[in-house]
Amino acid sequence: MADPRVKQLRIKTGVVKRVCKEKGMYEKEAEQIQEKIKKMQDEGQELYYIKKQDQLLQETLTVIPDCQKRLNNAYQDLKALVENEVELEEVEEYQAAKTVLEEVASHVTV
């Protein structure tokens, strides 16, 4: 039977990768909306449409801190698991988890 620790490594690694990607997408979306608002203002479009875009921007900006919090938690969970399961260092999932931790470290706030 497969080691349940390996399964946990695979699951937690996937969570960290997914939440990091999700946070990046929201940040990118916020930038695009800001650019669109600026363009609309420059073109002198109706205030109603600009306000609607601003509402969309505010909704997007409120999601980013939640994503950051989930990323921090998932990162800490995976880091703790990797530190506690050193005897699995020859396993492919363990190596993948370490790689993800290194890649995502710059996106995490402690």
C-alpha positions as CSV (number, residue, x, y, z in Angstrom):
1,M,0.0,0.0,0.0
2,A,1.2,3.5,-0.8
3,D,2.6,5.6,2.0
4,P,-0.1,8.1,3.2
5,R,2.7,10.7,3.8
6,V,3.5,10.7,0.1
7,K,-0.2,11.3,-0.7
8,Q,-0.2,14.2,1.7
9,L,2.9,15.7,0.1
10,R,1.3,15.4,-3.4
11,I,-2.0,17.0,-2.2
12,K,-0.3,19.9,-0.3
13,T,2.1,20.6,-3.1
14,G,-0.9,20.9,-5.5
15,V,-2.7,23.2,-3.1
16,V,0.3,25.6,-2.9
17,K,0.8,25.6,-6.7
18,R,-2.9,26.2,-7.3
19,V,-3.3,29.0,-4.7
20,C,-0.2,30.8,-5.9
21,K,-1.4,30.6,-9.5
22,E,-4.8,31.9,-8.4
23,K,-3.3,34.8,-6.6
24,G,-1.2,35.7,-9.6
25,M,-4.3,35.6,-11.9
26,Y,-6.2,38.0,-9.6
27,E,-3.3,40.4,-9.5
28,K,-3.0,40.3,-13.3
29,E,-6.8,40.9,-13.6
30,A,-6.6,43.9,-11.3
31,E,-3.8,45.4,-13.4
32,Q,-5.8,44.9,-16.6
33,I,-8.9,46.5,-15.0
34,Q,-6.9,49.5,-13.9
35,E,-5.5,49.9,-17.4
36,K,-9.0,49.7,-18.8
37,I,-10.3,52.3,-16.4
38,K,-7.4,54.6,-17.3
39,K,-8.1,54.1,-21.0
40,M,-11.9,54.8,-20.5
41,Q,-11.1,58.0,-18.5
42,D,-8.7,59.1,-21.3
43,E,-11.3,58.5,-23.9
44,G,-13.9,60.4,-21.9
45,Q,-16.4,57.6,-21.6
46,E,-19.5,57.8,-19.5
47,L,-19.0,57.9,-15.7
48,Y,-21.5,55.1,-15.2
49,Y,-19.3,52.6,-17.1
50,I,-16.1,53.8,-15.4
51,K,-17.8,53.3,-12.0
52,K,-18.9,49.8,-13.0
53,Q,-15.3,48.9,-13.9
54,D,-14.1,50.5,-10.6
55,Q,-16.6,48.2,-8.7
56,L,-15.2,45.2,-10.5
57,L,-11.7,46.3,-9.6
58,Q,-12.6,46.7,-5.9
59,E,-14.1,43.2,-5.9
60,T,-10.9,41.8,-7.4
61,L,-8.7,43.7,-4.9
62,T,-10.7,42.3,-2.0
63,V,-10.0,38.7,-3.1
64,I,-6.2,39.1,-3.3
65,P,-5.6,39.3,0.5
66,D,-7.7,36.2,1.0
67,C,-5.6,34.4,-1.6
68,Q,-2.5,35.6,0.1
69,K,-3.7,34.3,3.5
70,R,-4.5,30.9,2.0
71,L,-1.2,30.8,0.2
72,N,0.7,31.6,3.4
73,N,-1.2,28.8,5.3
74,A,-0.7,26.2,2.5
75,Y,3.0,27.1,2.3
76,Q,3.5,26.7,6.0
77,D,1.6,23.4,6.0
78,L,3.8,22.0,3.2
79,K,7.0,23.4,4.7
80,A,6.2,21.7,8.0
81,L,5.4,18.4,6.3
82,V,8.7,18.5,4.2
83,E,10.7,19.3,7.4
84,N,9.0,16.5,9.3
85,E,9.3,13.8,6.6
86,V,13.0,14.1,5.8
87,E,13.3,10.3,5.4
88,L,11.2,10.6,2.3
89,E,13.8,12.7,0.5
90,E,14.4,10.1,-2.2
91,V,10.7,10.1,-3.2
92,E,9.7,12.1,-6.3
93,E,6.8,13.8,-4.5
94,Y,9.2,15.0,-1.8
95,Q,11.6,16.5,-4.4
96,A,8.6,18.2,-6.1
97,A,7.4,19.6,-2.8
98,K,10.9,21.1,-2.1
99,T,11.0,22.6,-5.6
100,V,7.6,24.2,-5.2
101,L,8.6,25.6,-1.8
102,E,11.6,27.3,-3.3
103,E,9.6,28.7,-6.3
104,V,6.7,30.0,-4.1
105,A,8.9,31.4,-1.3
106,S,9.1,34.9,-2.9
107,H,5.2,35.1,-3.0
108,V,4.7,34.3,0.7
109,T,4.5,36.8,3.5
110,V,5.3,35.6,6.9
